[in-house]
Amino acid sequence: MKTPLILDIRGNSLDDGPGIRTVIFFKGCPLSCVWCHNPESKKASAELSFDQSLCIGCDSCIRLCSQKALSRKHQGFVDRKKCTHCFSCTNVCPSGALSRVGKVLSVDEIMNIVMRDMPFYEHSGGGVTLSGGEPTLFMDFSSQLLQKCKEKRIHTIIETCGHFNWKEFESKILPWVDAIYYDIKLMDSSLHKKYCGVNNDTILNNFKKLVALFFQKKIDLLARTPLIPNITDTPENLAAIAQYLASLGIDRAILLPYNPLWHSKSKKLGVEETCEVLKKETWMDNNKIEKYKQIFSRMGLSV
């Protein structure tokens, strides 16, 4: 079984499904969206993060690093070409400015954490949400985790970009999941490939199959669209998505306002931003969001 790295396990979440939830963030994604709100989740491998605001300047890490990959003279402090990801520096960093992104946890270790929040699920109608990154990159692991949750009668949700093997998903994930939050970002396939790294053929095909199951009342399904300035939030794209959903009989969707905090995350990882149109974007104006909602409302969708 391919074992994923876990970015975080976040309890008391109110944003990833009904009730109070525990959200498990997987590391690794088949897409490479230029705006990814969790840029630390793109790569499946462990990464080194450096937070300048936490650094106390003790230089313990610099003296320790055998690869000479750490230097005050380097623009990002870490020379990513020299760093071998031994993570020895994180062990001597007293402030946590240097940290490892992604850790190995077994299904049982995750469940031990999940079970601590069981009273919250029972009293709020909450449960567990698998997020990322992309949980379907690790079908067997995700399947085992979901099965363990269902054994405890915990409500389960998976958040997915939709780019997965249907046969595997159907046999390993569907039997154990109550709801699927499904991202539909761009309807134009060429634009999807430009901004997300792959075309959207597999994503749309998988979504249609899930819609059929939704109307058979076998799963709950909710389409989500991130509002990315000048990329996904154009009237043309939003109208195309709304029309597509309405044509399938879907009458509800989620719009996710733009979150600019990913810029600081990318900086900590030493990731160079390539999308010029997003470099100066800030929080999205509420008036804009209301206009985007109206596009969906005109097609008969509640948002």
N, C-alpha and C positions, 0 to 999 in steps of 0.2 A: 504494500500500500504506500502510495506516494504521500509523504507527510509534509504538510504545509508549515510555514512559519506563521506565527500569530502576531499581529501588530499590537492588538489591545483587546481586552475584555472589559467592556464598559457597562456597568450596572446603572440602574435608575434612569434609563433612557426613556424619553417621552416622544421621540421623533422618528422611531423606526418601527411603527406598528401600534396597534391598540394597547392600552394599559401601560404599566411599567414593565420595561423589558431589559434583558441583558443582551448586549450586542457583541458578537464575536467578529473581529476584523481579521480577515485572511490577507496574507501578503502574496501578491502576484496577480496579474490580469492579462488577458489576451488582447485587450485594447491598449492604445497609448494616447488617450485623449489629451490634447494640448492644455486643457484647463483642469485636469484632474484635481478634485478637491482633496484627495489623499495621495499626493505624488509618491509618498513613501510606500504605497501599496502596489505600485506598478511592477517592480521587479520582484521575482519570487525569492531571490537570494537576500541574505542579510546585508545591511548597509550601515555605514558609520555616519552619525549625525553630530554636527557641531553647532551649539547654540552660544553665540558670542555674548549674549546678555547674561549668561550664567558663569562665564569664565572669570576666575579670580586671578589669573596670571601667575600661577605658581610654577608653571613650566615642568611639572613632574612628567607629563606625557611626552614632552619634547626630548627630555633626557632619556626616557625609556625606549622610544621608537627606534628600532634597529634599521628601519628602512629610510630614516630621515624624511618621513612623509609629513611631519608636522613642523610648521615654522611660522613665526610672527610676520615674516616677510611675505609669506604666501597670501594672496588676496582672500582666499577662503579658509586660511589656516591649515587646511588639509590638502596635500597634493594627492589628488585622487589617482593619478597615474602611478605613484609610488606605493600607495597604501595597498597592503595585501589582505586587509580585513582579518587580522589576527585578533583585534579588539583588546589587546593588552592595555592600550591607553585608557580604555573605559574603566578598567579595574583600578587604576591609580588616580583617576579624576575625582577629586573630593567634592566637586560642586554639581556633577552630572552634566557639565557642558558637553562632554563627549559621551555618547551613548550608542549602544547597539540597537538597531531597528530590526525587529523580528526575532522571535524566540520559539524554540520547539516546545510544544505542550502536547501531551497525549490526550486522547479522548476522555479518559478517566480524570485526568488533571483538570481539564476544562469543566467536566461535569461537577467536580467538587466545588468549583467556583460558582457554577450555575445554581447549584442546590442551595447555596446561601441565600439566594434571593427568592426562593420558593414562596414564602409568605406574601411577597409583593405581587407575584403572579396571581396567586389565589384571590387576593383582595381587590385587584385592579383589572383582572381579565387580561393580564399581560402574558409574557413568555420570552422566548429566545429568538433572536434574529441573527442569521448568518449574513455577514456583509463583507466588504473588502475595500480594494481588491475584488477578486471573483472566486466565490466558494466552489463554483462548478469546475474550476481547474483541478480540484481535488475531490472527485466524485466519491471515491470509496471512503475517504476520511469524513467528508460531509455527511454521507449516508449513515455511517456508524454513529456520528454525533446526533443526527436527527432521530435515529432509532432510539438512542438512549433517552432523549428528551421525551419521545412519545411513550416510552415505558413508564415515565414519571407523569404522564398526562400533561405535559407542558405544551402550550400552543407554540407552533413553529412558523417562522417566516424565512424565506431566502430572498435576498436582494441580488439581482443579477443583471448583467449587461446583455444577456441573451445569446452570447456567442459560445454555444456549447454543442456537444454531440447529443442529438435528441434521444437516440436509443439508450445511451447510458443514463441520461437524465430521467427518462421515463421509468427505467427499472430501479435506479438507485436513489433518486431524490423524490420523485412524485409520491410514492406510497407513504412518505414520512413527513410531508410538508403540508401545512394548512393554508398558507397564502404565499403568493409570489409577487414581489414588487419588481416590476420589469421596466428597464430603461429603454425609452425610444428617443434618441437624441436628434437625429437628422433623417429626413425622408429621402433626400437626394443621395444616391449611393456613392457618387464620386466625391461629394463633399464629406460624406461619412468617412471615406477612405483617407481623404486629405487631413481631416482633423482628428480622427480616431484610429487611424492606422490600418483599418480593414473596411471592406464594404459591408453593407447591412443586409445582404441576402439571407444569410443564416439567421440573423436576428429576427427579421420579419417572418420568415418561414416558421421558426420556433414559436413566435408569438401567436400566429394563426392556430397552431395546434393547441396551444394553451387556452385560447379563446373557446375552442370547441369543448374542452374539458370544463371550462368555467360555466358555460351554459348547461352543461350536464350536472352542474353543482358538485363537481368532484374536487374543485379547488376554488379559492378566492384569488382573484387576479386584479392587480392595479398597475396601470401604466404610469410611468413617471418621465417627465422631461425636464432636464436642467436648463435653466434660462442663462445662456452664456452670451454676453453682449456681442453683437455683430456676427454671431456664428449660429447659435440655435434659436435666438430670440427674434429672428426676422419674421415679419408678418407672413411671408411666403412659407417658411418652414413650419411655423406654428399652425397656420391654416391647413397645410398639407397633413400634419400629424393629426389634427382634430378631425379632418375629413376621413382619414384612414381609420381612426378609431370608431367614428360614427358608422362607417360603412360595414364594420364588423359587428355592429350592435352594441359596442361599448358606450356607456353613458356617464362615465366618471374617469377622472385622471388627476394626477398630482403635478403641479408645477413647482420646481425647486429653484428659489431665487439664487442668484449668483453670490458666491462666497469668496471674497478675495484673499482669505487667510492662507490659501495654498501657496501664495508667493513666498511667504516667510518659511514655509515648510521646504520648498524647493531649494531655497538658499542654504538651509541647514544641511541639506544633502549634497550641496555642491552641484546641483543640476542647473544647467543654463537654460533659461526660458527662450523659446524660439518663436513664440506667437506675439508679434508686435502689437496687434490690436488689443491685447489684454494687459499689457504692461502697466497701463495707467488706470485701469478700471477699478472702481471701488464698489461699495455696497449699492445694491440696486434700489432705485427709487420706488416707493410704494405705488405711485401713480402709474408707473410703467407696468408693474405687476398686475394692477387692476385692468389695464388695457389688454394685457396678454390673456387674462382670464376671460375677458369678453369674447375673444376670438374663439375660445372653446365653448363658451356659453351659446354663441350663435349657432353652433353645430349641435346643440342639445346636450352638451356634456357639463356635468357639475364638476367644479374644481375645488 
